[in-house]
């Protein structure tokens, strides 16, 4: 009996321990099985050779981590031969403790004691005072592949400031979560450059952040202090490339852990939906899932019949996309506390899907089904300017307002795709 009791106790102990061991093994596999090494992993692997003997500043946020989820801040603060003397906070802050749209303040990082300078507030371009103590500025932020995501604007302004102040910029490369082949949208047109459309690139630009940095530097897209075409500048730029990344990889293919670069980008897959609804979302007229559990992956409004709406969208037979009826009550933002009907968007074939056109087809169907609710006629006109800035043009909004048909803006929206692909090829660092 004692022997049987001992066996039972041993089995129970094994059963208690087993889930913990399994969880630990699963957690380890997320990093050990990674097929890609990001720039920070490569930098660690080579003994920080690009930073040796330098006083370093770092632009990063919580997405700047290695494959073991250790922050680049903490890695560089403890790197042999490297003196980390300054941190720079983009939108959401270095440690990710600032809500979307809120200003980032100068402070001292509580963990390292290193001063943090704000690049998302009154100052968006580093001043000479911010840079005086550094030899080189490291940039390590996970991008989402869209020009309206403000981190690449911060990178460009950083490069301009570095050129003006004789500082080196070192970009730790990371995957474009949309892969290296998706290029969609027109190039930003004169009069529509802004912090959400900083450079002459399409809405989806199909480059890693390292490749983009080289292109900005080499194609004369960086402007000096006066910001005119005759003050083009060029910085001393180094890119620490990834290992193992190929252009056909979306983020989940890399097996790298995903850390949300902004609060409404919780999963890698969210990056695939951001370009599908984000421009529409600038109008603040319909819920695009921000404030619910499906940021950017749905659209909804109080006056939509979800089944009818889904049927009409599916009838378009858009390549690689399906729509499912959904009814929601958002927790905050547009439609907070309201019962809303709409659709959840499913990308069923990523390679075939044209991501940015989805929102324009949604607007087209709304105009057909609910003409009194047509988006452009009912949205707050005060938000039209932001819509135009994100679109990089006023043509998209004005022409769509006339006809309510995507086909009438399609050629303009895609007019720069092939020429940009041809231009950007010479900056490819990966096959």
VOVO-99940 format. One record per residue (C-alpha): residue number from 1; x, y, z. Coordinates in Angstrom, 2 decimals. Layout:
<nodes>
{NUM,{X,Y,Z}},
...
</nodes>
This chain:
<nodes>
{1,{0.00,0.00,0.00}},
{2,{2.88,2.33,0.91}},
{3,{4.49,1.55,-2.43}},
{4,{1.25,2.30,-4.31}},
{5,{0.86,5.55,-2.35}},
{6,{4.41,6.52,-3.29}},
{7,{3.73,5.84,-6.97}},
{8,{0.55,7.95,-6.86}},
{9,{2.39,10.86,-5.17}},
{10,{5.16,10.66,-7.77}},
{11,{2.65,10.67,-10.63}},
{12,{0.81,13.65,-9.14}},
{13,{4.07,15.53,-8.72}},
{14,{4.96,14.78,-12.35}},
{15,{1.50,15.98,-13.46}},
{16,{1.94,19.23,-11.53}},
{17,{5.41,19.86,-12.93}},
{18,{4.65,18.84,-16.52}},
{19,{2.54,21.86,-17.60}},
{20,{5.18,24.24,-16.25}},
{21,{7.95,22.41,-18.13}},
{22,{5.85,22.34,-21.27}},
{23,{5.13,26.05,-21.03}},
{24,{8.83,26.74,-20.53}},
{25,{9.69,24.61,-23.54}},
{26,{7.08,26.38,-25.65}},
{27,{8.36,29.77,-24.56}},
{28,{11.88,28.75,-25.47}},
{29,{10.83,27.48,-28.89}},
{30,{9.52,30.94,-29.81}},
{31,{13.10,32.18,-29.77}},
{32,{15.27,29.08,-30.28}},
{33,{13.41,28.19,-33.46}},
{34,{13.71,31.71,-34.89}},
{35,{14.86,31.54,-38.49}},
{36,{15.79,35.24,-38.58}},
{37,{18.28,37.19,-36.49}},
{38,{17.37,40.85,-36.17}},
{39,{19.99,43.60,-36.19}},
{40,{20.32,43.68,-32.40}},
{41,{20.92,39.91,-32.32}},
{42,{23.59,40.25,-35.01}},
{43,{25.16,43.19,-33.14}},
{44,{25.38,41.12,-29.96}},
{45,{26.75,38.18,-31.92}},
{46,{29.59,40.26,-33.38}},
{47,{30.58,41.76,-30.03}},
{48,{29.10,45.21,-30.71}},
{49,{31.93,45.96,-33.11}},
{50,{30.10,48.87,-34.81}},
{51,{29.78,50.62,-31.42}},
{52,{33.16,49.95,-29.82}},
{53,{34.68,52.96,-28.08}},
{54,{31.74,55.21,-28.92}},
{55,{29.40,57.31,-26.87}},
{56,{26.02,56.14,-28.07}},
{57,{22.47,57.48,-28.13}},
{58,{19.55,55.13,-28.75}},
{59,{16.16,55.71,-30.37}},
{60,{13.90,52.82,-29.45}},
{61,{10.65,51.69,-27.85}},
{62,{9.45,48.38,-26.33}},
{63,{9.65,46.67,-29.75}},
{64,{13.43,47.08,-29.64}},
{65,{14.28,43.69,-28.16}},
{66,{16.49,40.76,-29.05}},
{67,{15.20,37.25,-29.71}},
{68,{15.14,36.58,-25.96}},
{69,{12.92,39.64,-25.37}},
{70,{15.68,41.64,-23.67}},
{71,{15.37,45.39,-24.33}},
{72,{17.99,47.00,-26.56}},
{73,{18.21,49.72,-23.88}},
{74,{19.40,47.20,-21.31}},
{75,{21.62,45.37,-23.79}},
{76,{23.52,48.51,-24.80}},
{77,{23.64,49.82,-21.23}},
{78,{25.62,46.70,-20.32}},
{79,{27.54,46.15,-23.58}},
{80,{31.34,45.96,-23.13}},
{81,{33.19,48.79,-24.86}},
{82,{29.98,50.80,-25.39}},
{83,{28.93,53.90,-23.44}},
{84,{25.18,54.51,-23.68}},
{85,{24.73,58.19,-22.76}},
{86,{21.32,59.20,-24.15}},
{87,{17.91,57.78,-25.01}},
{88,{15.41,59.32,-27.41}},
{89,{11.67,58.75,-27.06}},
{90,{9.53,58.43,-30.22}},
{91,{5.73,58.23,-30.16}},
{92,{4.62,56.15,-27.11}},
{93,{8.01,56.67,-25.40}},
{94,{11.14,54.56,-24.90}},
{95,{9.43,52.21,-22.44}},
{96,{6.00,52.36,-24.14}},
{97,{4.26,54.12,-21.27}},
{98,{2.76,56.99,-23.32}},
{99,{-0.70,56.64,-24.87}},
{100,{-1.21,57.15,-28.62}},
{101,{-1.09,60.84,-29.54}},
{102,{0.08,61.97,-26.07}},
{103,{3.27,64.00,-25.93}},
{104,{6.49,62.39,-24.75}},
{105,{8.42,64.38,-22.12}},
{106,{12.12,64.66,-21.36}},
{107,{12.91,62.53,-18.33}},
{108,{15.40,60.12,-16.82}},
{109,{15.00,56.41,-17.55}},
{110,{14.19,54.91,-14.13}},
{111,{15.99,51.64,-14.79}},
{112,{19.30,52.88,-16.21}},
{113,{19.41,56.49,-14.99}},
{114,{20.13,57.63,-18.56}},
{115,{18.54,60.89,-19.76}},
{116,{15.62,60.53,-22.19}},
{117,{14.97,63.24,-24.79}},
{118,{11.54,63.56,-26.37}},
{119,{11.14,63.23,-30.13}},
{120,{7.34,63.31,-29.99}},
{121,{6.15,66.61,-28.66}},
{122,{7.40,70.14,-29.22}},
{123,{10.60,68.65,-30.69}},
{124,{10.51,65.91,-33.31}},
{125,{13.96,66.42,-34.77}},
{126,{16.91,66.07,-32.37}},
{127,{18.51,69.40,-31.51}},
{128,{22.28,70.00,-31.38}},
{129,{21.96,70.10,-27.59}},
{130,{20.41,66.61,-27.56}},
{131,{23.22,65.22,-29.69}},
{132,{26.26,66.96,-28.22}},
{133,{27.32,64.06,-25.97}},
{134,{27.02,61.28,-28.57}},
{135,{29.27,59.98,-31.34}},
{136,{26.60,57.78,-32.88}},
{137,{22.84,57.33,-32.63}},
{138,{21.43,53.80,-32.82}},
{139,{17.90,53.26,-34.16}},
{140,{16.04,50.06,-33.22}},
{141,{12.24,50.05,-33.63}},
{142,{9.96,47.46,-35.23}},
{143,{8.13,49.09,-38.13}},
{144,{4.78,48.04,-39.64}},
{145,{5.59,48.71,-43.31}},
{146,{3.27,51.74,-43.75}},
{147,{4.49,55.28,-44.30}},
{148,{1.87,56.70,-41.89}},
{149,{3.44,54.84,-38.94}},
{150,{5.43,57.70,-37.40}},
{151,{8.59,55.81,-36.48}},
{152,{10.11,56.04,-39.96}},
{153,{9.46,59.79,-39.89}},
{154,{11.41,59.93,-36.63}},
{155,{14.21,57.97,-38.32}},
{156,{14.37,60.39,-41.24}},
{157,{14.45,63.47,-39.00}},
{158,{17.13,61.79,-36.89}},
{159,{19.22,61.22,-40.02}},
{160,{18.82,64.86,-41.02}},
{161,{19.93,66.04,-37.58}},
{162,{22.88,63.64,-37.62}},
{163,{23.99,64.98,-41.00}},
{164,{23.81,68.56,-39.74}},
{165,{25.72,67.77,-36.54}},
{166,{28.34,65.34,-37.82}},
{167,{26.99,62.27,-36.02}},
{168,{26.82,58.68,-37.24}},
{169,{23.49,56.84,-37.51}},
{170,{23.45,53.08,-36.97}},
{171,{20.22,51.29,-37.90}},
{172,{19.63,47.84,-36.41}},
{173,{17.56,46.23,-39.13}},
{174,{14.28,44.44,-38.53}},
{175,{11.77,42.62,-40.76}},
{176,{9.16,44.50,-42.69}},
{177,{6.17,42.58,-41.26}},
{178,{4.37,42.87,-44.63}},
{179,{7.31,41.29,-46.44}},
{180,{9.52,42.88,-49.04}},
{181,{7.22,42.66,-52.05}},
{182,{4.05,44.60,-51.09}},
{183,{4.10,48.06,-52.65}},
{184,{0.79,49.95,-52.77}},
{185,{-0.36,53.55,-52.93}},
{186,{0.77,56.74,-54.58}},
{187,{3.92,58.64,-53.67}},
{188,{3.30,61.66,-51.45}},
{189,{2.50,64.72,-53.53}},
{190,{3.61,68.34,-52.95}},
{191,{1.56,70.02,-50.22}},
{192,{0.88,66.74,-48.40}},
{193,{4.16,65.98,-46.68}},
{194,{3.76,65.64,-42.92}},
{195,{4.83,63.54,-39.96}},
{196,{2.50,60.79,-41.28}},
{197,{3.79,61.14,-44.86}},
{198,{7.33,62.39,-44.44}},
{199,{8.97,61.09,-47.62}},
{200,{8.40,60.47,-51.33}},
{201,{7.43,56.84,-50.88}},
{202,{4.20,54.84,-51.46}},
{203,{1.85,53.96,-48.62}},
{204,{3.27,50.41,-48.54}},
{205,{6.93,50.65,-49.53}},
{206,{8.19,47.06,-49.40}},
{207,{11.54,47.78,-47.71}},
{208,{13.06,46.98,-44.35}},
{209,{13.83,49.98,-42.20}},
{210,{17.53,49.55,-43.00}},
{211,{16.89,49.48,-46.73}},
{212,{14.62,52.50,-46.43}},
{213,{17.28,54.42,-44.49}},
{214,{19.84,53.80,-47.23}},
{215,{17.37,54.90,-49.91}},
{216,{16.48,58.10,-48.05}},
{217,{20.17,58.85,-47.71}},
{218,{21.13,58.09,-51.30}},
{219,{18.10,59.50,-53.14}},
{220,{18.28,63.01,-51.72}},
{221,{15.14,62.65,-49.60}},
{222,{16.73,64.15,-46.48}},
{223,{16.39,67.91,-46.17}},
{224,{18.48,70.34,-44.18}},
{225,{17.34,72.81,-41.58}},
{226,{15.51,75.05,-44.02}},
{227,{13.62,72.10,-45.46}},
{228,{13.97,73.16,-49.09}},
{229,{15.10,71.19,-52.11}},
{230,{18.42,73.03,-52.27}},
{231,{19.39,71.91,-48.76}},
{232,{19.62,68.16,-49.31}},
{233,{21.79,66.48,-46.68}},
{234,{23.36,63.06,-46.26}},
{235,{24.42,61.39,-43.03}},
{236,{27.13,58.90,-42.11}},
{237,{24.95,55.77,-42.09}},
{238,{25.64,52.19,-41.04}},
{239,{23.06,49.40,-41.22}},
{240,{23.51,46.24,-39.17}},
{241,{21.65,43.76,-41.39}},
{242,{19.54,40.82,-40.32}},
{243,{20.48,37.23,-40.98}},
{244,{18.04,34.77,-42.53}},
{245,{15.36,37.20,-43.74}},
{246,{14.03,36.96,-47.29}},
{247,{11.66,39.26,-49.14}},
{248,{8.80,36.76,-49.27}},
{249,{8.63,36.50,-45.45}},
{250,{5.81,38.06,-43.47}},
{251,{6.56,38.53,-39.79}},
{252,{5.16,35.22,-38.57}},
{253,{7.54,33.40,-40.93}},
{254,{10.54,34.76,-39.01}},
{255,{9.59,32.99,-35.75}},
{256,{10.78,36.08,-33.90}},
{257,{8.69,37.17,-30.90}},
{258,{6.41,40.10,-31.63}},
{259,{6.40,43.06,-29.25}},
{260,{3.70,45.61,-30.01}},
{261,{5.37,48.77,-31.37}},
{262,{2.23,50.77,-30.52}},
{263,{-0.78,49.99,-28.29}},
{264,{-3.12,49.05,-31.15}},
{265,{-0.64,46.73,-32.86}},
{266,{-0.90,43.79,-30.42}},
{267,{-0.12,40.93,-32.83}},
{268,{2.11,40.63,-35.88}},
{269,{-1.01,39.87,-37.93}},
{270,{-2.43,43.28,-36.97}},
{271,{0.16,44.77,-39.33}},
{272,{-1.59,43.09,-42.25}},
{273,{-4.88,44.84,-41.40}},
{274,{-3.57,48.30,-40.50}},
{275,{-3.26,49.31,-44.20}},
{276,{-6.70,47.82,-44.91}},
{277,{-8.64,50.24,-42.67}},
{278,{-6.23,52.81,-41.23}},
{279,{-6.84,55.53,-43.82}},
{280,{-10.62,55.23,-43.40}},
{281,{-10.08,55.36,-39.65}},
{282,{-8.62,58.86,-39.92}},
{283,{-12.14,60.18,-40.56}},
{284,{-13.36,58.98,-37.16}},
{285,{-16.71,58.09,-38.74}},
{286,{-16.81,54.33,-38.24}},
{287,{-15.19,51.96,-35.79}},
{288,{-12.19,50.18,-37.29}},
{289,{-11.78,48.00,-34.21}},
{290,{-9.62,50.44,-32.23}},
{291,{-11.39,50.36,-28.89}},
{292,{-12.52,46.78,-29.43}},
{293,{-10.58,43.50,-29.52}},
{294,{-9.92,43.59,-33.29}},
{295,{-7.93,46.76,-34.03}},
{296,{-7.90,47.47,-37.79}},
{297,{-9.49,44.09,-38.56}},
{298,{-13.13,45.21,-38.67}},
{299,{-15.41,48.10,-39.57}},
{300,{-18.73,48.79,-37.88}},
{301,{-21.39,51.43,-37.28}},
{302,{-24.74,51.64,-35.46}},
{303,{-26.68,51.79,-38.74}},
{304,{-25.09,48.78,-40.51}},
{305,{-26.93,45.50,-41.00}},
{306,{-24.00,43.14,-40.58}},
{307,{-25.31,40.24,-42.70}},
{308,{-26.35,42.54,-45.54}},
{309,{-23.02,44.37,-45.41}},
{310,{-20.96,41.15,-45.44}},
{311,{-22.94,39.76,-48.38}},
{312,{-22.40,42.91,-50.41}},
{313,{-18.66,42.95,-49.73}},
{314,{-18.22,39.24,-50.44}},
{315,{-20.12,39.70,-53.71}},
{316,{-17.22,41.85,-54.93}},
{317,{-15.01,38.73,-54.80}},
{318,{-11.93,40.67,-53.83}},
{319,{-8.83,38.48,-54.29}},
{320,{-7.58,36.94,-51.06}},
{321,{-10.18,38.61,-48.80}},
{322,{-13.38,37.47,-47.06}},
{323,{-15.81,39.29,-44.80}},
{324,{-17.79,37.88,-41.85}},
{325,{-20.79,39.57,-40.21}},
{326,{-19.98,40.86,-36.73}},
{327,{-21.82,42.76,-34.00}},
{328,{-19.82,44.63,-31.40}},
{329,{-20.00,47.18,-28.57}},
{330,{-16.67,49.07,-28.48}},
{331,{-15.10,49.68,-25.08}},
{332,{-13.68,53.08,-26.09}},
{333,{-13.00,55.34,-29.08}},
{334,{-15.51,55.50,-31.97}},
{335,{-18.89,54.01,-30.97}},
{336,{-18.01,53.52,-27.31}},
{337,{-20.84,51.65,-25.59}},
{338,{-22.98,51.51,-28.76}},
{339,{-24.30,48.34,-30.40}},
{340,{-22.79,48.26,-33.87}},
{341,{-23.07,46.00,-36.89}},
{342,{-20.27,45.45,-39.35}},
{343,{-17.78,42.97,-40.72}},
{344,{-14.60,41.29,-39.61}},
{345,{-12.01,41.19,-42.39}},
{346,{-10.16,37.96,-43.14}},
{347,{-7.10,37.88,-45.38}},
{348,{-7.31,34.39,-46.86}},
{349,{-4.51,34.69,-49.41}},
{350,{-1.97,37.29,-48.41}},
{351,{-0.07,37.28,-51.70}},
{352,{-3.22,37.96,-53.73}},
{353,{-4.80,40.51,-51.39}},
{354,{-4.48,44.20,-52.24}},
{355,{-4.52,45.52,-48.72}},
{356,{-5.04,49.25,-49.06}},
{357,{-7.94,48.99,-51.51}},
{358,{-10.11,47.12,-48.97}},
{359,{-11.15,50.32,-47.16}},
{360,{-12.09,52.04,-50.41}},
{361,{-14.32,49.12,-51.41}},
{362,{-15.88,49.29,-47.94}},
{363,{-16.64,52.98,-48.52}},
{364,{-18.05,52.13,-51.95}},
{365,{-20.43,49.51,-50.53}},
{366,{-21.58,51.89,-47.79}},
{367,{-22.47,54.46,-50.45}},
{368,{-24.45,51.82,-52.37}},
{369,{-26.28,50.27,-49.40}},
{370,{-26.72,53.33,-47.21}},
{371,{-26.57,56.42,-49.46}},
{372,{-27.64,58.73,-46.62}},
{373,{-24.62,57.48,-44.61}},
{374,{-22.03,57.86,-47.38}},
{375,{-18.71,58.36,-45.61}},
{376,{-17.37,61.50,-47.24}},
{377,{-20.70,63.33,-46.94}},
{378,{-21.16,62.51,-43.28}},
{379,{-17.70,62.44,-41.72}},
{380,{-16.39,65.45,-39.82}},
{381,{-14.91,67.69,-42.52}},
{382,{-12.34,68.88,-40.00}},
{383,{-10.71,65.48,-40.39}},
{384,{-10.44,65.67,-44.18}},
{385,{-7.00,67.27,-43.93}},
{386,{-5.65,64.32,-41.92}},
{387,{-7.19,61.88,-44.40}},
{388,{-5.43,63.73,-47.23}},
{389,{-2.09,63.79,-45.39}},
{390,{-2.21,60.06,-44.74}},
{391,{-3.28,59.45,-48.36}},
{392,{-0.48,61.71,-49.56}},
{393,{-2.89,63.52,-51.86}},
{394,{-6.25,65.30,-51.90}},
{395,{-7.20,63.63,-55.20}},
{396,{-8.19,60.37,-53.50}},
{397,{-10.79,62.02,-51.28}},
{398,{-12.11,64.55,-53.78}},
{399,{-12.53,62.11,-56.66}},
{400,{-14.07,59.43,-54.45}},
{401,{-16.51,62.02,-53.08}},
{402,{-17.75,62.59,-56.65}},
{403,{-18.27,59.01,-57.82}},
{404,{-18.11,56.75,-54.72}},
{405,{-16.36,54.13,-56.88}},
{406,{-12.89,52.75,-56.20}},
{407,{-12.28,52.22,-59.91}},
{408,{-12.21,56.00,-60.37}},
{409,{-9.27,56.45,-57.97}},
{410,{-7.55,53.10,-58.52}},
{411,{-5.21,54.26,-61.29}},
{412,{-4.10,57.30,-59.29}},
{413,{-3.65,55.28,-56.11}},
{414,{-1.38,52.78,-57.89}},
{415,{0.29,55.08,-60.42}},
{416,{3.71,55.09,-58.72}},
{417,{3.97,51.43,-57.74}},
{418,{6.03,50.07,-60.63}},
{419,{8.40,53.03,-60.82}},
{420,{9.04,52.87,-57.08}},
{421,{9.69,49.13,-57.23}},
{422,{12.27,49.75,-59.93}},
{423,{13.90,52.55,-57.93}},
{424,{13.97,50.67,-54.64}},
{425,{15.47,47.46,-56.07}},
{426,{18.96,48.91,-56.00}},
{427,{18.69,49.26,-52.22}},
{428,{17.67,45.66,-51.56}},
{429,{19.91,44.05,-48.95}},
{430,{18.01,40.74,-49.04}},
{431,{16.84,38.44,-51.83}},
</nodes>
